[in-house]
Amino acid sequence: MELEMGDAEKILQTLQDQDFINEKRFVESFVKGRFNLKRWGRIRIRQELKMRGIPNQLIQEGLELLAPEEYQDTLLHLAERKWKLTNEENLYKRKTKVVRFLVLGVLNRTLYGK
């Protein structure tokens, strides 16, 4: 739409006042959607929300919605998928590749936050 800047700001303020635009609700929806549908981890979700200019406090609150049990189930799912996709005949090498994949994920989580 071709609006003047003042008019656009008034419209945005009205939408925020009437709770049509709500960052907290967006963060909750984003976190749940990306985790459940795309199986993204906390680090990826945090990065994407930061790129969208979401405050750290809202990001942290959104990430707290992820239950540890669900996160662990997702990790197990990823490990099983990696096991199936690893084309290695030698069982020892195959285990090593999967463990390295998982350990790097844990290290990234430890080094770069939750």
Protein Blocks (a to p, Z undefined) as FASTA:
>chain_A
ZZdfklmmmmmmmmmmnomacfklmmmmmmmmmmmmnopafklmmmmmmmnopafklmmm
mmmmpcfklmmmmmmmmmmmmmmmpccfblmlmmmmmmmmmmmmmmmmmmnoZZ
